[in-house]
Amino acid sequence: MAPPPPLGDTPAVIPNAIVHLINDLPIMVDLDALPGPEDRSIRCTNVRTVDGKRPSFVLDQQATFVFPLSVIRLIEAQLGEHAAPVVEPVDTRPQAEPTPELDEEPDEDLLERIRSI
């Protein structure tokens, strides 16, 4: 996770991300950043329920919260300027050869050979 910004600077956040906690209802937060592969926790502010109410574990709505990733099942973040670019998957499976167009009338020579077999 990126180091916190210097005091007095307002960090850019990912607003209205939904964090699905294990064995609990999802919460809506403003994320400082999406977790990277080396991160073990997320840091967020403005923690609230999905319907906008204060969760029972929040005493100060202005506090910064740190949730370990071990208690998080899923994070939903809206695509925006803070999101990573979407990469379309590439189909690497071998493609079937296109079937050639058949003539409307079969060749008479070919039909004669088929009949003789």
Secondary structure as the mmCIF struct_conf table of DSSP 4:
data_model
#
loop_
_struct_conf.conf_type_id
_struct_conf.id
_struct_conf.beg_label_comp_id
_struct_conf.beg_label_asym_id
_struct_conf.beg_label_seq_id
_struct_conf.end_label_comp_id
_struct_conf.end_label_asym_id
_struct_conf.end_label_seq_id
HELX_LH_PP_P HELX_LH_PP_P1 ALA A 2 PRO A 6
TURN_TY1_P TURN_TY1_P1 LEU A 7 GLY A 8
STRN STRN1 ILE A 14 LEU A 21
TURN_TY1_P TURN_TY1_P2 ILE A 22 ASN A 23
BEND BEND1 ASP A 24 ASP A 24
STRN STRN2 ILE A 27 LEU A 31
BEND BEND2 ASP A 32 ALA A 33
TURN_TY1_P TURN_TY1_P3 PRO A 37 GLU A 38
BEND BEND3 ARG A 40 ARG A 40
STRN STRN3 SER A 41 THR A 49
TURN_TY1_P TURN_TY1_P4 VAL A 50 ASP A 51
BEND BEND4 GLY A 52 GLY A 52
HELX_LH_PP_P HELX_LH_PP_P2 LYS A 53 PRO A 55
TURN_TY1_P TURN_TY1_P5 SER A 56 PHE A 57
BEND BEND5 LEU A 59 LEU A 59
TURN_TY1_P TURN_TY1_P6 GLN A 61 GLN A 62
STRN STRN4 PHE A 65 PRO A 68
HELX_RH_3T_P HELX_RH_3T_P1 LEU A 69 VAL A 71
STRN STRN5 ILE A 72 GLU A 76
BEND BEND6 GLY A 80 GLY A 80
TURN_TY1_P TURN_TY1_P7 GLU A 81 HIS A 82
BEND BEND7 ALA A 83 ALA A 83
HELX_LH_PP_P HELX_LH_PP_P3 ALA A 84 VAL A 86
HELX_LH_PP_P HELX_LH_PP_P4 GLU A 88 VAL A 90
BEND BEND8 ARG A 93 ARG A 93
HELX_LH_PP_P HELX_LH_PP_P5 PRO A 94 ASP A 103
BEND BEND9 GLU A 104 GLU A 105
HELX_RH_AL_P HELX_RH_AL_P1 GLU A 108 SER A 116
#
